[in-house]
Amino acid sequence: MKKTIKDFDLSSKKVIIRVDFNVPIKNGIITDDNRIKESLPTIKYAIDNGAKVILMAHLGRIKTEDDLEHNSLEPVAYRLSELLDKEVIFVDQTHGELLEREINNLKDGSVLLMENTRFEDLNGNKESGNDETLGTYWASLGDIFINDAFGTAHRAHASNVGIASHLPNGIGFLMEKELKYLEKAITNPDRPFTVILGGSKVSDKIKVIENLVKIADYILIGGGMMYTFLYAKGYNIGKSLLDSESIAFCKDMLEKYHNKIILPVDVVCGLAIEENTEVIPCKVDEVADNYIGLDIGENTIQLFKSYLNKSKTVIWNGPVGVFEIEPFDMGTKKLCDILTNIDGDVIIGGGDTSAAIIGMGYQNSFAHISTGGGASLELLEGKPLPGIEIIDEK
């Protein structure tokens, strides 16, 4: 069991907390602050226990000088200040005398957010390459390191693995929550255990399917990836998304696990991936050459419901339709309605699934909505996550 923030005396200590503030920002305005809100319990605990809080986070990818202008964490500092109802000192540097002076001047219970850690990627990918000198320098700024950024736990960066290599360390409450739900689901789930997999390409989920098909009782396939499975089964899929490199894999999975992998029986098609296209419900053996599959159909929703209603654990990774365009969001919405009423734990994978469900108003309807898309996928694949592996055991 990993050490947590509760295992340390934080009083008067400089506590570096790696948080996930990689939020969408448009014209300087944060359009979804869920990740900031999810970090609040850990930050507030550190404040309440007298820590001098030093927050580190990344935002976007930094490849050119132009990227610096659009990926500053300054808007995040303003929003965090509002949510905490206290001043958050923002330092627009990732190293140097100003940052060091501001940190050394921190009082117990105060909060500082430094600039986007990936600004250090501009000259040599020092952050994302886990540069030893950078990790050592950042560690020198604090006394204790707490990793609460599940969204980057699958990456070995200077701001997680690098710092943790040089300081007493533990995980925050969000990381603890992520691991509690996801690890239990894949190691000791309450059964029946059902997985819903959507998203576009099968190739993105091959390792997930290979791992979970051995653990889960049922895997319900939706989203763009369902058409490759249907094609592998011999159905015409028209102009629907086909991941040609994964056809053989789909055939193999269907042969070996035909009782576990549940495919749609009907779909909702259109003539284009756009609003106001003709909406064409049809069975999976009725898809014409010019149709594009864009959602699961009503009969499939009822089929999936028959499995979900008896499930005690559900993991959902990937929307089952093109949820950004009405009415092809209906399958995803109706699954949300079904899952809010089951007698079991529902765990939502990160990325597009979380965005869809939060956008549809189901943010508080499930046991856990993951904040980490890539990290949750790799955990579901059974891979060790470097940002967690480096943390000390109790």
Buried (B, 14 or more C-beta within 10 A) or exposed (E): EBBBBEBBEBEBBBBBBBBBBBBEBEEEEBEBBBBBBBBBBBBBBBBEBBBBBBBBBBBBEBEEEEBBEEBBBEBBBBBBBEBBEEEBBBBBEBBEEEBBEBBEEBEBBBBBBBBBBBBBBBEEBBBBBBBEEBBBBBBEBBBBBBBBBBBBBBBBBBBBBBBBBBBBBBBBBBBBBBBEBBEBBBEEBEEBBBBBBBBBBBBBBBBBBBBBBEBBBBBBBBBBBBBBBBBBEEBBBBBBBBBEEBBEBBBEBBEEBEEBBBBBBBBBBBBEBEEEBEBBEBBBEBBEEEBBBBBBBBBBBEBBBEBBBBBBBBBBBBBBBBBBBEBBBBBBBBBBEBBEEBEBBBBBBBBBBBBBBBBBEBBEBBBBBBBBBBBBBBBBBBEEBBBBEBBBEE
